[in-house]
């Protein structure tokens, strides 16, 4: 099995070398990721989409997260990161179709896991619902969406729950329709600095 290498950076964004993914998360090196948020306008209402991480994922299984995201390998450019949208969601899209929102720092620190990301954030926006998903089951087990304005309030702590709707894939690879309320514990624990920065960037385009 080939070991993936990532570029590593200091806190100021200066490239200082390469390391394996395990070394990156063990030692807390800054590294590049690609984040693509999906949004649609439905009857004039902006909707935001989340992926449900597969239960077999090493980190944060079964939690809701950024619509499509992944690490940029040492040999990849930022534009190469668009592959994540196709690989995880089964949506064919090229880099010219997504809107770059900038680089946002994103850190998660747990006991033996230190994830310090320089996240290249993009928006894929359409004026109709996203309906054609072909999920990479090793990575993603469902897609749900929420009213963006309601998610905005939820993320800022103005409401305790959020109504989402979409589908999850069961053990028999069947799509099961879901509509339910979710809470903070159902989401990956991104720090507020990242989440609020992204929300304000997205808000400019709804």
Secondary structure as a PSIPRED ss2 file (coil, helix, strand):
# PSIPRED VFORMAT (PSIPRED V4.0)

   1 X C   1.000  0.000  0.000
   2 X C   1.000  0.000  0.000
   3 X C   1.000  0.000  0.000
   4 X C   1.000  0.000  0.000
   5 X E   0.000  0.000  1.000
   6 X E   0.000  0.000  1.000
   7 X E   0.000  0.000  1.000
   8 X E   0.000  0.000  1.000
   9 X E   0.000  0.000  1.000
  10 X C   1.000  0.000  0.000
  11 X C   1.000  0.000  0.000
  12 X C   1.000  0.000  0.000
  13 X C   1.000  0.000  0.000
  14 X C   1.000  0.000  0.000
  15 X E   0.000  0.000  1.000
  16 X E   0.000  0.000  1.000
  17 X E   0.000  0.000  1.000
  18 X E   0.000  0.000  1.000
  19 X E   0.000  0.000  1.000
  20 X E   0.000  0.000  1.000
  21 X H   0.000  1.000  0.000
  22 X H   0.000  1.000  0.000
  23 X H   0.000  1.000  0.000
  24 X H   0.000  1.000  0.000
  25 X H   0.000  1.000  0.000
  26 X H   0.000  1.000  0.000
  27 X H   0.000  1.000  0.000
  28 X C   1.000  0.000  0.000
  29 X C   1.000  0.000  0.000
  30 X E   0.000  0.000  1.000
  31 X E   0.000  0.000  1.000
  32 X E   0.000  0.000  1.000
  33 X E   0.000  0.000  1.000
  34 X E   0.000  0.000  1.000
  35 X E   0.000  0.000  1.000
  36 X E   0.000  0.000  1.000
  37 X E   0.000  0.000  1.000
  38 X E   0.000  0.000  1.000
  39 X E   0.000  0.000  1.000
  40 X E   0.000  0.000  1.000
  41 X E   0.000  0.000  1.000
  42 X E   0.000  0.000  1.000
  43 X C   1.000  0.000  0.000
  44 X C   1.000  0.000  0.000
  45 X E   0.000  0.000  1.000
  46 X E   0.000  0.000  1.000
  47 X E   0.000  0.000  1.000
  48 X E   0.000  0.000  1.000
  49 X E   0.000  0.000  1.000
  50 X E   0.000  0.000  1.000
  51 X E   0.000  0.000  1.000
  52 X E   0.000  0.000  1.000
  53 X E   0.000  0.000  1.000
  54 X C   1.000  0.000  0.000
  55 X C   1.000  0.000  0.000
  56 X C   1.000  0.000  0.000
  57 X C   1.000  0.000  0.000
  58 X C   1.000  0.000  0.000
  59 X C   1.000  0.000  0.000
  60 X C   1.000  0.000  0.000
  61 X C   1.000  0.000  0.000
  62 X C   1.000  0.000  0.000
  63 X C   1.000  0.000  0.000
  64 X E   0.000  0.000  1.000
  65 X E   0.000  0.000  1.000
  66 X C   1.000  0.000  0.000
  67 X C   1.000  0.000  0.000
  68 X E   0.000  0.000  1.000
  69 X E   0.000  0.000  1.000
  70 X E   0.000  0.000  1.000
  71 X E   0.000  0.000  1.000
  72 X C   1.000  0.000  0.000
  73 X C   1.000  0.000  0.000
  74 X C   1.000  0.000  0.000
  75 X C   1.000  0.000  0.000
  76 X C   1.000  0.000  0.000
  77 X C   1.000  0.000  0.000
  78 X H   0.000  1.000  0.000
  79 X H   0.000  1.000  0.000
  80 X H   0.000  1.000  0.000
  81 X H   0.000  1.000  0.000
  82 X H   0.000  1.000  0.000
  83 X H   0.000  1.000  0.000
  84 X H   0.000  1.000  0.000
  85 X H   0.000  1.000  0.000
  86 X H   0.000  1.000  0.000
  87 X H   0.000  1.000  0.000
  88 X H   0.000  1.000  0.000
  89 X H   0.000  1.000  0.000
  90 X C   1.000  0.000  0.000
  91 X C   1.000  0.000  0.000
  92 X C   1.000  0.000  0.000
  93 X C   1.000  0.000  0.000
  94 X C   1.000  0.000  0.000
  95 X H   0.000  1.000  0.000
  96 X H   0.000  1.000  0.000
  97 X H   0.000  1.000  0.000
  98 X C   1.000  0.000  0.000
  99 X E   0.000  0.000  1.000
 100 X E   0.000  0.000  1.000
 101 X E   0.000  0.000  1.000
 102 X E   0.000  0.000  1.000
 103 X E   0.000  0.000  1.000
 104 X E   0.000  0.000  1.000
 105 X E   0.000  0.000  1.000
 106 X E   0.000  0.000  1.000
 107 X E   0.000  0.000  1.000
 108 X E   0.000  0.000  1.000
 109 X E   0.000  0.000  1.000
 110 X E   0.000  0.000  1.000
 111 X C   1.000  0.000  0.000
 112 X C   1.000  0.000  0.000
 113 X E   0.000  0.000  1.000
 114 X E   0.000  0.000  1.000
 115 X E   0.000  0.000  1.000
 116 X E   0.000  0.000  1.000
 117 X E   0.000  0.000  1.000
 118 X E   0.000  0.000  1.000
 119 X E   0.000  0.000  1.000
 120 X E   0.000  0.000  1.000
 121 X E   0.000  0.000  1.000
 122 X E   0.000  0.000  1.000
 123 X E   0.000  0.000  1.000
 124 X E   0.000  0.000  1.000
 125 X E   0.000  0.000  1.000
 126 X E   0.000  0.000  1.000
 127 X C   1.000  0.000  0.000
 128 X C   1.000  0.000  0.000
 129 X C   1.000  0.000  0.000
 130 X C   1.000  0.000  0.000
 131 X C   1.000  0.000  0.000
 132 X C   1.000  0.000  0.000
 133 X C   1.000  0.000  0.000
 134 X C   1.000  0.000  0.000
 135 X C   1.000  0.000  0.000
 136 X C   1.000  0.000  0.000
 137 X C   1.000  0.000  0.000
 138 X C   1.000  0.000  0.000
 139 X C   1.000  0.000  0.000
 140 X E   0.000  0.000  1.000
 141 X E   0.000  0.000  1.000
 142 X E   0.000  0.000  1.000
 143 X E   0.000  0.000  1.000
 144 X E   0.000  0.000  1.000
 145 X E   0.000  0.000  1.000
 146 X E   0.000  0.000  1.000
 147 X E   0.000  0.000  1.000
 148 X H   0.000  1.000  0.000
 149 X H   0.000  1.000  0.000
 150 X H   0.000  1.000  0.000
 151 X H   0.000  1.000  0.000
 152 X H   0.000  1.000  0.000
 153 X H   0.000  1.000  0.000
 154 X H   0.000  1.000  0.000
 155 X H   0.000  1.000  0.000
 156 X C   1.000  0.000  0.000
 157 X C   1.000  0.000  0.000
 158 X C   1.000  0.000  0.000
 159 X C   1.000  0.000  0.000
 160 X C   1.000  0.000  0.000
 161 X C   1.000  0.000  0.000
 162 X E   0.000  0.000  1.000
 163 X E   0.000  0.000  1.000
 164 X E   0.000  0.000  1.000
 165 X E   0.000  0.000  1.000
 166 X E   0.000  0.000  1.000
 167 X E   0.000  0.000  1.000
 168 X E   0.000  0.000  1.000
 169 X E   0.000  0.000  1.000
 170 X C   1.000  0.000  0.000
 171 X C   1.000  0.000  0.000
 172 X C   1.000  0.000  0.000
 173 X C   1.000  0.000  0.000
 174 X C   1.000  0.000  0.000
 175 X E   0.000  0.000  1.000
 176 X E   0.000  0.000  1.000
 177 X E   0.000  0.000  1.000
 178 X E   0.000  0.000  1.000
 179 X E   0.000  0.000  1.000
 180 X E   0.000  0.000  1.000
 181 X E   0.000  0.000  1.000
 182 X E   0.000  0.000  1.000
 183 X C   1.000  0.000  0.000
 184 X H   0.000  1.000  0.000
 185 X H   0.000  1.000  0.000
 186 X H   0.000  1.000  0.000
 187 X E   0.000  0.000  1.000
 188 X C   1.000  0.000  0.000
 189 X C   1.000  0.000  0.000
 190 X C   1.000  0.000  0.000
 191 X C   1.000  0.000  0.000
 192 X H   0.000  1.000  0.000
 193 X H   0.000  1.000  0.000
 194 X H   0.000  1.000  0.000
 195 X H   0.000  1.000  0.000
 196 X H   0.000  1.000  0.000
 197 X H   0.000  1.000  0.000
 198 X H   0.000  1.000  0.000
 199 X H   0.000  1.000  0.000
 200 X H   0.000  1.000  0.000
 201 X H   0.000  1.000  0.000
 202 X H   0.000  1.000  0.000
 203 X H   0.000  1.000  0.000
 204 X C   1.000  0.000  0.000
 205 X C   1.000  0.000  0.000
 206 X C   1.000  0.000  0.000
